[in-house]
Amino acid sequence: MDIYKILTKLPHRYPFLLVDRVLEIDKGKTIKALKNVTINEPFFQGHFPYRPVMPGVLM
């Protein structure tokens, strides 16, 4: 499922749309998705400024 279809299914938008692509769906059970992460993500600015780490709650 590409980003355009995801946008029709989820109410979230940037910066809280944390899904770029859905890879697999087992309806009613599981979803496997992908989030492309770059150094430009807003959370890297403050977590931590000189040693950026993706916050564990977002992994």
MODELLER restraints for C-alpha pairs under 7 A, 6 or more apart:
rsr = mdl.restraints
at = mdl.atoms
rsr.add(forms.Gaussian(group=physical.xy_distance, feature=features.Distance(at['CA:1:A'], at['CA:21:A']), mean=5.78, stdev=0.5))
rsr.add(forms.Gaussian(group=physical.xy_distance, feature=features.Distance(at['CA:1:A'], at['CA:22:A']), mean=4.90, stdev=0.5))
rsr.add(forms.Gaussian(group=physical.xy_distance, feature=features.Distance(at['CA:1:A'], at['CA:23:A']), mean=6.73, stdev=0.5))
rsr.add(forms.Gaussian(group=physical.xy_distance, feature=features.Distance(at['CA:2:A'], at['CA:21:A']), mean=5.17, stdev=0.5))
rsr.add(forms.Gaussian(group=physical.xy_distance, feature=features.Distance(at['CA:2:A'], at['CA:22:A']), mean=6.77, stdev=0.5))
rsr.add(forms.Gaussian(group=physical.xy_distance, feature=features.Distance(at['CA:3:A'], at['CA:20:A']), mean=5.67, stdev=0.5))
rsr.add(forms.Gaussian(group=physical.xy_distance, feature=features.Distance(at['CA:3:A'], at['CA:21:A']), mean=5.90, stdev=0.5))
rsr.add(forms.Gaussian(group=physical.xy_distance, feature=features.Distance(at['CA:18:A'], at['CA:35:A']), mean=6.07, stdev=0.5))
rsr.add(forms.Gaussian(group=physical.xy_distance, feature=features.Distance(at['CA:19:A'], at['CA:33:A']), mean=6.52, stdev=0.5))
rsr.add(forms.Gaussian(group=physical.xy_distance, feature=features.Distance(at['CA:19:A'], at['CA:34:A']), mean=5.91, stdev=0.5))
rsr.add(forms.Gaussian(group=physical.xy_distance, feature=features.Distance(at['CA:19:A'], at['CA:35:A']), mean=4.94, stdev=0.5))
rsr.add(forms.Gaussian(group=physical.xy_distance, feature=features.Distance(at['CA:20:A'], at['CA:34:A']), mean=5.69, stdev=0.5))
rsr.add(forms.Gaussian(group=physical.xy_distance, feature=features.Distance(at['CA:20:A'], at['CA:35:A']), mean=5.01, stdev=0.5))
rsr.add(forms.Gaussian(group=physical.xy_distance, feature=features.Distance(at['CA:20:A'], at['CA:36:A']), mean=6.60, stdev=0.5))
rsr.add(forms.Gaussian(group=physical.xy_distance, feature=features.Distance(at['CA:21:A'], at['CA:33:A']), mean=5.67, stdev=0.5))
rsr.add(forms.Gaussian(group=physical.xy_distance, feature=features.Distance(at['CA:21:A'], at['CA:34:A']), mean=5.19, stdev=0.5))
rsr.add(forms.Gaussian(group=physical.xy_distance, feature=features.Distance(at['CA:21:A'], at['CA:35:A']), mean=6.96, stdev=0.5))
rsr.add(forms.Gaussian(group=physical.xy_distance, feature=features.Distance(at['CA:22:A'], at['CA:32:A']), mean=6.10, stdev=0.5))
rsr.add(forms.Gaussian(group=physical.xy_distance, feature=features.Distance(at['CA:22:A'], at['CA:33:A']), mean=4.18, stdev=0.5))
rsr.add(forms.Gaussian(group=physical.xy_distance, feature=features.Distance(at['CA:22:A'], at['CA:34:A']), mean=6.24, stdev=0.5))
rsr.add(forms.Gaussian(group=physical.xy_distance, feature=features.Distance(at['CA:23:A'], at['CA:32:A']), mean=5.46, stdev=0.5))
rsr.add(forms.Gaussian(group=physical.xy_distance, feature=features.Distance(at['CA:23:A'], at['CA:33:A']), mean=5.23, stdev=0.5))
rsr.add(forms.Gaussian(group=physical.xy_distance, feature=features.Distance(at['CA:24:A'], at['CA:31:A']), mean=5.73, stdev=0.5))
rsr.add(forms.Gaussian(group=physical.xy_distance, feature=features.Distance(at['CA:24:A'], at['CA:32:A']), mean=5.00, stdev=0.5))
rsr.add(forms.Gaussian(group=physical.xy_distance, feature=features.Distance(at['CA:24:A'], at['CA:33:A']), mean=7.00, stdev=0.5))
rsr.add(forms.Gaussian(group=physical.xy_distance, feature=features.Distance(at['CA:25:A'], at['CA:31:A']), mean=4.59, stdev=0.5))
rsr.add(forms.Gaussian(group=physical.xy_distance, feature=features.Distance(at['CA:25:A'], at['CA:32:A']), mean=6.48, stdev=0.5))
rsr.add(forms.Gaussian(group=physical.xy_distance, feature=features.Distance(at['CA:44:A'], at['CA:52:A']), mean=5.22, stdev=0.5))
rsr.add(forms.Gaussian(group=physical.xy_distance, feature=features.Distance(at['CA:44:A'], at['CA:53:A']), mean=6.47, stdev=0.5))
rsr.add(forms.Gaussian(group=physical.xy_distance, feature=features.Distance(at['CA:44:A'], at['CA:54:A']), mean=6.64, stdev=0.5))
rsr.add(forms.Gaussian(group=physical.xy_distance, feature=features.Distance(at['CA:47:A'], at['CA:53:A']), mean=5.95, stdev=0.5))
